[in-house]
Amino acid sequence: MAKVYTKTGDKGETSLLNGERVSKTNTLITTYGELDMLNAYLGLISSKFINTDMDQEFITSIQRNIFSISSYISCPKNDRETYKIKIIPSNEITKLEDKIDLYDLEMPIQTKFIIPGASETSSIIHIARTICRKVEIILIENNFELTLIQYLNRLSDFLFVLSRYYNFKNNFTEINWP
């Protein structure tokens, strides 16, 4: 197995998929860092669902999509065909919407703003939601494809509903504002 460290990034640069060297402060590189953090939090959320009736496999499918988004933005437009990098399909947005609708049907209607903190797991889900929103904004600012922006927008909506659903299923009382 190859070594984890290459020392090629020791001077503040890294490589894009096509080998082009860029600063680690490049917007795309910081965006993968945010996506990586989102994926790590999704992994933490998934680990909280072990031996529960919460949908661990659905979270894992989202993690795969986050990796796909990372690879898509890490590859310059001109090289995507060469490296067979494709945008995530729009049916992934529909899957999120379907899950949101399913969870919403089971819960009482939300009438107030929610303050994160009703449970540790729901708070972790809210952290993932805020990271997702941050990535969405970065992609909007950098004129990325609408499908990616829509997916991240729907993912943050899903994470909000998931936090509520987790609290509902586990009898935690949400903290409302005002």
N, C-alpha and C positions, 0 to 999 in steps of 0.2 A: 504494500500500500504506500502511496506517495505521502510525503510529510505534509502536515497541515500548514506549516509555515513555509513561505517562499522567499521572504525578505524583500520582495519586489515592491511592497507598499510602505517600506520603512521611511520613505521621504515624502509621504503624503499623497502619493498617487496610487491609482489602481487601474485595472484594465476593464474595458467593456467587453462584451461577448466577442466582438470582432478583433480584439487585441489592441484597439486604440487606448492609449494611456490618457487618463483624465485625473484632475485633482479630486481628492476625497471630499472636498467641499462642494463639488459640482452638484447641482440640484438633483440630478438623477441618482447620484450615489447616496445623497442624504435621503432621498425618497425610498431607495431599497432598504436603507436602515430603518425607516419608519415601517415599511412593510414587514421587515424581519421582526421588529418589535410587536407588530400586530399579530403576526403568526405565532410568536412565542406566547403571547397572552391567550390566543385561541387554543394553543396546546395546554396552557394552564387551565382554561375553562373546561376543555375536554377531559382533563384528568379529574376534575371535580365531579364529572358525570359518571365515573366508573361505578358500576353496581347501582345505578339509579335508572329510572325510566326516561331520563333526558336523552336526547338524540346525539350521542357521541359521534356516530358515523356522519351525520350532517355537518358537524363542526369540522371533521377531518376533510370532507369534500370542499369546504370553504378554504381550509388551509392549502389544499392543492391549487385552488383558484388563485390564492394569494401568490403562490410560487409562480404560477403562469403569468400573472400580472407583472411580477418582478422580472421574469425573463423577457417579457414583451418590452418593457420600458428600458431594459438594459441593452437592447439591440437597436442600433440605429436603423431608421426606416429602410434605408437602401439595402440592408443586410438581412432583413427579416425573412425574405423568401429563401435566401441561401441557407440560413440556419433553421428553416422550417418553423419559425416562431409565428404562432397565430394568436390573434386576440381571443379572449374567452368568448364562447358563444352566448348570444342574447338569452337563450333558454335558461342560463344560470341565474339571470335576473328573475325570471319567472319562478324558478324554484324557491328563491328567497321570498318573493311575494306570496307564494302558496303557503309557505311555512308561517309567515307573519299572519296571514288570514286564519290559518288553522289554530294558532295559539290565541289570537284575539277572540275567537269564538268561545273559548273556554273561560276567559277572564272577565271580571266586571269591567265596564267601560271606564276609561280614565277620565276624570273630571278636573284634575289639578296637576300642576307640575310635580315631578318626582325628584326628590333629593337622594342621590346615591347614598347607600349606607345601611339599608335594611338587613343585608347579610353580606358576608365576606364574598361569596361567589357572585352575587349580583353586582357588587362594587367592582370586582375584577372585570365583569362583563362591561360595565360602564367605562372602565379605563380603555378596554379594547375599542369600544364605540368612539371614544374621543380621538384615539390614534387614527382610526378609520376616517373620521371627518377631516383630520389634518392632511392625510394622504389625498383625499378627494380634492381638497382645496389646492394642493400642489399640482395635481394633474389638470385642474381647471386653469390655473395660472400658466401652465405650460402647453395649453392647447392640445391635450391628448384626446383620443377618440371618445366620443360620447358614450359608447358601450362601457368603457372602463369607469367613467364618471358615474354612470347610472348604476353599475354594479356596486361600487363603493357607497353610493348614496343609499341604495337599498340594503346593503350590508349593515350600515350604521343603524338604519331603521330596524332591521332584524335584531341586531344586538340590543337595542333599546327594549324591544318587545320580549326578547329572550330573558333579559334581566327581570322584567315584570313577571314573566311566566315562571321563571325559577322561584321567585319569591312566593307566587301564588301556589305553586305545586308543593312547596315546602312550608307553607303556613307562616311566612314572614310578613309582617305588616310593613307596607311601604311608608316611607316618610314623605309627606306631601308638603308643598309650598303653595300658597301661604297657609 
